[in-house]
Amino acid sequence: MNLAKNSKVLDIGTGFGAMAILLAINGLNVITGQPEEDPDQNKHEENHGEHQETYHHEHHELRNHEGYSLDWEENAKTVGVENQIKFQQLTIQNLPFSDNYFDGLFMYDTLQHVKNKQTSLNDCIRVIKPSGLICVIEWNEKSIKADYEKHGFKIDYIDPKDFLKREDILIETHPGEYVNIFIIRKI
């Protein structure tokens, strides 16, 4: 993706910090954030699709899972990059940053949880520098089907091209075995 060391990047949807930590390990200055509200306090179906309620509660409990913590800050300290990551509460539909602020913006398994994808993606484009990029990583159709069969999750397949009808951007699709990676660039 050719981001220079010390580039300023935004990771939307902190989760347990995997994306923010990976970016920081690669020498980038990371702001990571997510909304203040707990997603479990909202109707999860509105943001994630239908699922089996029992598994949902087990899936979203904050506890250690197989040797890793769901606390992003604890995970960042474990690998020594906590000083390169700043956490900030934010709302993707109205990002609290000026135009052309970031060199890169990353979302891993985030866009499927966003209600107004078109508004959100357009605001992401607003905060990216003309030479910057947006990287959206979402589950592919194969993974969605397997997850539904195993856990009862029914989520929609997400492709940013379905929500962005702009002439001033280019969207590259990189299909993978489990996820698709979409790179959005201003042109």
N, C-alpha and C positions, 0 to 999 in steps of 0.2 A: 504494500500500500504506500510505500515510500514516504512515510512521515519521519521527519528529522527528529533526532533526539531532542528532548526538551520541548517538543511540540505540545500545545495546549489542547487537550481532548476532553470530551464529555462522555461519560458512560451513563446512560439512562436505564434505570431498573437495577439498582445495586445488587439485590439478592444477597447471596453470601460472598460476593466480591470477586468472583472468578474473572470476569472481564476486566474490572478495574485493576486487579492485581497483575494480570497478564500484560496489560498496557504499561503499568508502572515498571515491571521487570524489564520491559523493552526501552526504558529510559524516557517515557513520556510523562508529562505533568497532567494528572488526572483529577477532574472533578467528577464525582459520582453522586447520583441522587435518585430519589423516588418521592412519590407523594407522601405527605404526613400520615394520611389515614391508613389504617391497617386493612389490607385487601380482604381479610377474613371478616371484617365488620360489614362489608358490602355484600350484596348478592353476588356471589362468585360467578354464577351462571351468566350474568350480564357481561362479564369481562373475559370469561374463559370457556364458556360452553357448558354443556351438561356433563355430569359425572356422578359417580357413586358417592353419596354423602359420607359414609364411613371412611373410605380411603382419603377423601378430601381433607378431613380433619387430621388424620395421621400424617398426611403428606405435608401439611402446613404448620405442624407443631415446631416450635423453636427448640431444638435439642440437637445434640451431636448425632451425626449420621455417618456410620462407617468410617470413623476416624477424622472427619472434618467438621468444622463448626459452621453454623449458619450465621454467625456474627462476622460480617465482612472485616471489621477492624481487627478482631482476633486473628483472622486468617492472614491479613496484611502484615501484622506483626510477626507472625510465624515465618514469613519469607523475607522480612526486613524491608518492606516498601511502604510502611504506614506514613512516612513523611512525604511521600510523593503523591498521596491520595487525600483529597479533601472531600468530605461529605457535605451535601447541601440538600435540604428539602426543596423539591421543585415539582412543577406540574408541566407535563410535556406539551399540553395545548397552549401554554403561555410561558415559555421559558424566560427566566429572569436574567437574561444576558443581552448585550447589545448586538446589533447586526454585525456579521462577519467577525465574530469573536473567537471561534474555535478553528483549529486546523483539522480536527476530526471529531466525529460523533459516532458512538457505538451503542447498539441495542442488541442484546442477546436474549431471545425468548421474552421480549417485552411488548412488541407491537400487537400481539394477539390479545393483550390485556387492556389495550387502549380503546376507549369508546369511539372517539372521533379521530379516526386514523388520518383522514385527509388534512384536517386542521393541524394535527400534531406533526405530520411529516413536513408540511409547509413551514411550520415554525422552526423545525430542525434545520431546514434549508436556509432559513433566514439567518441563523446564528453561525453558519459555516462560512469561512473565508472563501473567496472566489476560487482559490487553488485547493480548497479542502475537500473532504469526502465524508460521506455517511455510510456506515457499515451496519446493515440490518441482517441478523441471523435468526431464522425462524425454522421450525420443524417442517420437513417435507411431507408429502402426502403418505409415503410409506410409514414414516414414524408416527404420524397422526393415527393411521389405521391400527398399527401395532399397539399404541398406547390405549386406544379405545377398547381393543380386544382384551388387553391385559387388565386395565384399571377402570374402564368405563368412561374415560374422558371423551367428550365429543367437542373438539375444537375446530375452528375454521382454518383452512389453509390460507396463509397470508402471503400476498405478493404485493410489494409497494407499488408496482405499476398499475394495480387496480385502483389506487387512490391518488395517484399523481398524474395529472394530464397537463404537463408543462412543457414548453418548448426550450426552456433554458437549463434543462438537466439531461443527463445521460444515466441510465440505469443498466448496470451489468448484472447478469445472473450467473452464479457459480453453484450448480447443483452438487450436492454431496450425498453420501450414503444415508445420513440421518437428518441433516439440515441443509437448507439452501442459504447461500450468502448473497446478499444484494448490495452492490456498491453503487451509491448515488453520488454523482459529481455535477457541479455547476459547469455549464459550458458557455 
